[in-house]
């Protein structure tokens, strides 16, 4: 991950530990994945066991881990820092 935006110079980590809040966003995304996986499992399997649930959720969550990691960080920073548009439309910031 870059330390700052190449277009506007915005620091991607404004303070140490800034992305701890992204863990909560990631948790919410993983809970949603769990619920959707459980619903799908109940639609296709007559009796759902704990092992089936753990296996399916583990496969799905581990498979989507890189996407969830980046998505949760992007959502977290977008809560606090406003998107200003494409590089061609924003002025360069100086450090």
PEVEN-V685239 format. One record per residue. N is the residue number from 1. SS is DSSP state (alpha for helix, beta for strand, coil for the rest). PHI is phi in degrees with one decimal (none if undefined). Layout:
n->N ss->SS phi->PHI
n->N ss->SS phi->PHI
This chain:
n->1 ss->coil phi->none
n->2 ss->coil phi->-66.0
n->3 ss->coil phi->-76.2
n->4 ss->beta phi->-147.6
n->5 ss->coil phi->-68.6
n->6 ss->coil phi->-66.8
n->7 ss->coil phi->-84.7
n->8 ss->coil phi->-109.4
n->9 ss->coil phi->85.2
n->10 ss->coil phi->-62.2
n->11 ss->beta phi->-68.7
n->12 ss->coil phi->-82.9
n->13 ss->coil phi->-129.0
n->14 ss->coil phi->-60.3
n->15 ss->coil phi->-151.4
n->16 ss->coil phi->-60.8
n->17 ss->coil phi->76.5
n->18 ss->coil phi->-58.6
n->19 ss->coil phi->-89.7
n->20 ss->alpha phi->-60.7
n->21 ss->alpha phi->-65.4
n->22 ss->alpha phi->-66.5
n->23 ss->alpha phi->-65.1
n->24 ss->alpha phi->-68.9
n->25 ss->alpha phi->-65.2
n->26 ss->alpha phi->-62.8
n->27 ss->alpha phi->-61.0
n->28 ss->alpha phi->-63.0
n->29 ss->alpha phi->-63.9
n->30 ss->alpha phi->-67.0
n->31 ss->alpha phi->-63.7
n->32 ss->alpha phi->-61.5
n->33 ss->alpha phi->-63.1
n->34 ss->alpha phi->-60.1
n->35 ss->alpha phi->-65.4
n->36 ss->alpha phi->-65.9
n->37 ss->alpha phi->-62.8
n->38 ss->alpha phi->-63.9
n->39 ss->alpha phi->-61.6
n->40 ss->alpha phi->-63.8
n->41 ss->alpha phi->-62.5
n->42 ss->alpha phi->-66.3
n->43 ss->alpha phi->-73.9
n->44 ss->alpha phi->-107.1
n->45 ss->coil phi->-122.9
n->46 ss->coil phi->-69.4
n->47 ss->coil phi->-124.1
n->48 ss->coil phi->-93.3
n->49 ss->coil phi->-100.2
n->50 ss->alpha phi->-61.8
n->51 ss->alpha phi->-62.4
n->52 ss->alpha phi->-65.3
n->53 ss->alpha phi->-63.8
n->54 ss->alpha phi->-62.3
n->55 ss->alpha phi->-62.3
n->56 ss->alpha phi->-66.4
n->57 ss->alpha phi->-65.3
n->58 ss->alpha phi->-61.7
n->59 ss->alpha phi->-64.2
n->60 ss->alpha phi->-67.9
n->61 ss->alpha phi->-66.4
n->62 ss->alpha phi->-65.4
n->63 ss->alpha phi->-65.1
n->64 ss->alpha phi->-95.5
n->65 ss->alpha phi->-53.5
n->66 ss->alpha phi->-61.9
n->67 ss->alpha phi->-71.1
n->68 ss->alpha phi->-64.5
n->69 ss->alpha phi->-58.9
n->70 ss->alpha phi->-67.8
n->71 ss->alpha phi->-63.3
n->72 ss->alpha phi->-66.2
n->73 ss->alpha phi->-67.8
n->74 ss->alpha phi->-65.9
n->75 ss->alpha phi->-64.3
n->76 ss->alpha phi->-64.5
n->77 ss->alpha phi->-70.0
n->78 ss->alpha phi->-73.8
n->79 ss->alpha phi->-68.4
n->80 ss->alpha phi->-105.6
n->81 ss->coil phi->-121.0
n->82 ss->coil phi->-75.8
n->83 ss->coil phi->-74.8
n->84 ss->coil phi->-102.8
n->85 ss->coil phi->109.1
n->86 ss->coil phi->-64.5
n->87 ss->alpha phi->-55.6
n->88 ss->alpha phi->-70.4
n->89 ss->alpha phi->-107.9
n->90 ss->coil phi->-117.7
n->91 ss->coil phi->-76.0
n->92 ss->coil phi->-74.1
n->93 ss->coil phi->-95.4
n->94 ss->coil phi->-104.1
n->95 ss->coil phi->-84.2
